[in-house]
Amino acid sequence: MKKIDVVRAWRDPEYRAGLSEAELAQLPPHPAEAMEVSDEALLGVVAGLRPEGSATSTPTSSCDCCCA
């Protein structure tokens, strides 16, 4: 499947509905498609901080309004 056809299939529901099952099977997942993240992976997420022991454990940006 050509790149232009892939993009059209992602964007145009009518075009996608006209594709065969074989063509749909060749279609890669949409890059903005929802993804699942396990609860375990989310446990390490804390307001933009990196996990302890990583290269840096400081916030990725500074903020004077609430992080002082």
C-alpha positions as a printed Julia matrix, in Angstrom:
68×3 Matrix{Float64}:
   0.0    0.0    0.0
   1.39   3.4   -0.98
   2.01   6.02   1.71
  -0.62   8.35   0.24
  -3.21   5.56   0.42
  -2.32   4.85   4.04
  -2.81   8.49   5.01
  -6.06   8.66   3.09
  -7.31   5.52   4.84
  -6.47   7.07   8.22
  -8.26  10.34   7.4
 -11.2    9.31   5.21
 -13.72   6.92   6.8
 -15.54   6.39   3.47
 -12.29   5.43   1.71
 -11.34   3.12   4.6
 -14.77   1.45   4.47
 -14.16   0.61   0.8
 -10.91  -1.25   1.49
 -10.8   -5.04   1.39
  -9.91  -7.06   4.49
  -6.47  -7.75   2.98
  -5.87  -4.01   2.47
  -7.04  -3.24   6.01
  -4.63  -5.87   7.34
  -1.74  -4.04   5.59
  -2.72  -0.72   7.15
  -0.29   0.28   9.94
  -1.74   1.68  13.16
  -2.48   5.39  13.13
   0.36   7.28  14.85
  -2.1    9.24  17.0
  -4.09   6.16  17.9
  -4.85   5.59  21.56
  -2.38   3.39  23.37
  -2.65   1.42  26.55
  -0.3    2.07  29.44
  -0.17  -0.37  32.32
  -0.91   0.74  35.87
   2.64  -0.29  36.81
   4.11   2.07  34.19
   1.94   4.92  35.47
   3.15   4.46  39.05
   6.46   6.07  38.08
   4.87   9.18  36.6
   4.96  12.15  38.97
   4.16  15.62  37.59
   6.99  15.78  35.06
   9.68  14.43  37.38
  12.04  11.71  36.24
  12.3    8.55  38.32
  15.06   8.61  40.95
  18.3    7.18  39.69
  17.81   8.49  36.14
  20.12  11.03  34.52
  18.31  13.87  36.27
  15.61  13.87  38.91
  14.67  17.53  38.59
  11.54  18.87  36.91
  11.8   19.25  33.15
  10.72  22.91  33.38
  10.64  25.53  36.09
   7.54  27.3   37.29
   7.3   30.25  39.67
   3.54  30.02  40.22
   3.15  26.75  42.12
   6.52  24.96  42.38
   8.35  27.47  44.56
